[in-house]
Amino acid sequence: MKTRLLLIIVFFVVFVTYAEFEVYGHGVGSRFDTGFYRIEDETFPKTTVNVGEPFFINGTIVSLVERDIQGKMNVRFDYANNDPWFVSLLKSNFSCIVQDMCTKPILVAHNQNHWYVDIKPKPDRYVLEGNDMISYSIEITALKGGTYHIHTDPDADIESFRYVGPGQTIIVNGSQDITEGELFEFYIPYTIGFVLIMIGLGYGIIFAYRRKQRKRK
């Protein structure tokens, strides 16, 4: 009974996380196209680039309210390459279980953006005054080949509302080798964790075997 309840809770958390990313990933805020601000006139001059070649996202954030809005310009994207499905499973923190065996693009978390791209937004942080607008330009340099679907994310200081840009698919040609961010923040920690688990299992088996031998004596 406890195991079944735990599985239900885990599934619910994963499903909610996935649903949230799906909404954000398609340019739909929690209040759809109405709310505090919106993105207009967004352009992607390039849709095909090489690894290490910068491209730009340009656009305008328009305020729809009288209050000031503060935020930090960022991007939200999903990414597809030739990673094995179990790597995608771990990178997505298991949220891709509700997809087709984790074969779809990885929905990249904000704190993992630097694994794949280098981002230089102008402005970096902004204050959007009430009923005003500001222009932005985000320089992005892909560190790894693959297919990216990128949305501008103003990351405003409004917990109840999130609105991202319409987005664009960018094809990046070039090496899909492991980046420095992936190496030190993904592969090494998981490898250490796997080794420790194996050592723990080994000690557990030895302990159980010796205990069984003692009982026979």
Secondary structure as GFF3:
##gff-version 3
##sequence-region A 1 217
A	DSSP	alpha_helix	2	25	.	.	.	ID=ss1
A	DSSP	beta_strand	37	43	.	.	.	ID=ss2
A	DSSP	beta_strand	48	50	.	.	.	ID=ss3
A	DSSP	beta_strand	54	63	.	.	.	ID=ss4
A	DSSP	beta_strand	69	72	.	.	.	ID=ss5
A	DSSP	beta_strand	74	80	.	.	.	ID=ss6
A	DSSP	alpha_helix	85	91	.	.	.	ID=ss7
A	DSSP	three_ten_helix	95	98	.	.	.	ID=ss8
A	DSSP	beta_strand	106	107	.	.	.	ID=ss9
A	DSSP	three_ten_helix	110	112	.	.	.	ID=ss10
A	DSSP	alpha_helix	113	116	.	.	.	ID=ss11
A	DSSP	beta_strand	117	122	.	.	.	ID=ss12
A	DSSP	beta_strand	125	128	.	.	.	ID=ss13
A	DSSP	beta_strand	133	142	.	.	.	ID=ss14
A	DSSP	beta_strand	146	153	.	.	.	ID=ss15
A	DSSP	beta_strand	168	173	.	.	.	ID=ss16
A	DSSP	alpha_helix	180	182	.	.	.	ID=ss17
A	DSSP	pi_helix	183	187	.	.	.	ID=ss18
A	DSSP	alpha_helix	188	216	.	.	.	ID=ss19
###
